Each structure stands twice: as C-alpha cells, then as structure tokens.
Amino acid sequence: MPTPAPLTRDFRGTVHGLSRDIMTGWLTRLKEATSNGALSAYIMISGNCVEILRCFDILPVFPEINALQLAIRKNSLPYIIKSEEIGYASDNCAYVKADVGYTLCGGVGAGGNMPKPTMIVCNFVGCNVYIKWFEHCSNMFKVPMVMLDIPFSREQSPSKEDIRYVITQLQELITACENLTGKKFDIDRLRSILRESARAERGWTRCKHLCKNRPAPFDAYFDSINMMGPINALRGTREAADFFDAAVAEYERMVADGIGVLDEERFRIVIEGPPPYPAYRSFRNLFETWRAVAVQSTYSTVGGTWEFGFQHDPDRPLESIAEQMILHNLCNRTMLQRYQQIRSYIEDWSADALVIHSIKSCRLFSAGQGDMREHFTKDLGVPTLMVESDLEDPRYYAEAQMKNRIDAFFEALQYKRIRKEKSDAQKAGS
C-alpha cells in the first residue's frame, strides 16, 4: 500500500500567530534587559515557582527555552561542539551543552540576546542534571544560587510534611528576593498573580480537553509547543491568560464547525517524549503525511499537568505552589504515575496508538522507555512505536531511518484497520 500523499492544506488558525507575538515580546524584553540593568533570574520550566519572581519584578529567564530556540532555528550544533571542546561529554544533556556553548560565545550579557542573571533559582525537579547545569551557570556568572530541593513524588497526593518542607524553602527564596530587590514581600500581589496563572491554566486545560473531539482542533504535541511558551514562560501574566482565552474561543469554534487541524484525521496518537527540535518540521510531516494527529502528549505537561484538575489557588498561595512543584508536573513523577497518565490519555482521548520518541541525551525522559513500550504493547495491547533521536543535537536525527520506521508502523495500523472492517462486514452479512 503506497504512502499517502503529503498534505495540500496547512490550516493553523490564529493561535500560532498570537503565541509568536507574545513570545517575541518576551524575547524582546530579555534582549532589552541586557543593557538596561533589569534584575533577572535563571529558572527551570519543570515545576517552577515563577510567580514568586514576578511578585518582585524579577524577570524570569529560561535557559531551556533559549536552547530550544537555538535548535529549532538550526543554530545549536556549533554551541554543542563548543561545550564538548571544553570537556562536556557526548552524552551530556544537549540542552546544557547548547546553553553553555552559547554563553561562552557571548550570547549572554552585554551584546548578547539574553541578560546576565542576577541570581540563579534551581528548582530541582526530577532531573539531577538541573543541579549541575545551574551550578555551572552560577560559577560562570559569579552570582548567587538558591537551591530548592523538591521531594520526588511518591504518593497520589503530596504529604503535609513534603508540602511544609517545600514551603520553608519558598520562604527562603522570598527572603533572597527581598534582599536582592529591597522590596518587601506582598502576599496580596502574589495572590493576584496566581489568579492570572489559574485563568491561563483553565484555558490550557480546556484546549487539551477539546482534543477529545473528532476531529481534533489542534495537534496536542506539535501545536502544543506554541502554547507551552505562554503557559510556562509567561504564566502569571494577564497576556498569557488572555492568550488562552483566545485559544479556547478559536478551538471551540473549530469543534462546533467540525474543523480539524488536518484535512482528514485517520489516526489519533499519544506521543511520549520531547520532539527533535532541529528537525521539527520534517518530523511533524512524517506523521501528518499519514493524517495522524497527536490528541495528547506527555511533553506538553513538563510545566504542569493541568488537565488532571490542578490549578494554582490564590487562597492558598504558597501551599498550591508547593503542590504543583511536587506532584503536578511530569518530571517529578514515578514511572508508574507516567504509565497511568499515558493510559488515561489513550483511553479518554480515544487514541489508536502510542508513539515514544526517546531522547539520546535526556536520561530523565528516556530511562525506562523500553519497559514502557513493552507494558503498553504486551500488557495493554496498545500499538506502540519507539523511535530515537535528540531534542537538541542534529547529529542524532536520521531522516530516512525515521521515515521508514514511521511509514511501516502506520502501514501496519492501516492494514489492521482494513482487516477489522472486512471482518465486521462479514459478520454483519452473516
């Protein structure tokens, strides 16, 4: 059976444009901060407490997003090589190597595109590479680092002791911010910021749940990348909350009109793992050619698993921030909790298959994915494809090999569907 023809229509709507505009504005503010002396802090995406920084008018800077931008613009390899030349191993996190190389080449500070951080906030969640990455940043920039030790998720809900442990550290961060800025902590301002966070989280949740419809109004893996920027980098701002209100309005209209993100939706899939950003467009094309739409993805929840009901609570500001850091983000969850999350996606979003994209340089995502494939294939009977490349390093992406694997997988799914339709027709006829 021949591979389907490429798409002739490329409908994306206005959400991509809105995301591009507000993220460009944020990147512009970062660029301006390199020369105007604005206070800024490095912070991680996963389980972050960005609202506290906003409470003190400290500009949050996300090195992960910078690394992502370098990769998607196909500029990451020279910086990765630069880091390897000074001793970073080939299997180190490629995000780290791209960011460090970019810094060493003058991309951070005066004359660069990112401000030199005034402080480092290492919200260690799940991945111990975070610790060493931000320790290196602290040493390079000669700025103080605040370490937040977040207990690994062990139960279905965080214990009171774990929450109290994290809150104590958040209070220490608040004191550090007071000392840095000379401002007193304003709990009412934090509540106001958290209200905007909660509004954005409700919108993001609504968007995700709209993909339960057939056809899905957007791809919850590839298109989610355009919404992860606002929910992660701009969470706590009115512009992010307004963005999600606009996204909900557009996607609800598409659902009402029966319009999907593709001209035809043949396969509904769930994707585990980050995308290969250096080959982002071509990787997406490999699935769209088969009219396969990701109705859910785990990567879109690295900042927060909002679609399972959690939202920041302005009435319990520090408690809800602690809860989000401990449990309500993918990177701090156990493998069994990740299994449960994926199974819920497959069943509740009516997916036909699971695709695992294993990341060569990311132990946090890739560890255990072989067992994950076996579990979903053999224990649950879910058709599962596992492919491998990297989220940042283009040397690990083999286009022809990737295409062969994906084409063979969907061809098998298609034959299975045809056989089932014939069998059902024969039973009905008899």
Protein Blocks (a to p, Z undefined) as FASTA:
>chain_A
ZZddddfbdcebjmlmmmmmmmmmmmmmmmmmmmnopacddddfbhpakkmmmmnopacd
dfklmmmmmmmnopmmmmmmmmmmnopafkbcfklmmmmmmmmnopgcehiabdcdfbdc
dddehiaklmmmmmmmmmmnopacddddddddfbfbdcfklmmmmmmmmmmmmmmmmmmn
opacdfklmmmmmmmmmmmmmmmmmmmmmmmpccdfbdfklmmmmmmmmmmmmgoiaklm
mmmmmmmmmmmmmmmnopafbfbdfbdcddedjddfklmmmmmmmmmmnopacfbdfklm
mnocfknopacdfklmmlmmmmmmmmmcfklccfklmmmmmmmmmmmnopabdcddddfk
lmklmgoplmmmmmmmmmnopacddddddfklmklpcfklmmmmmmmmmmmmmmmmmmmm
mmmmmmmmZZ
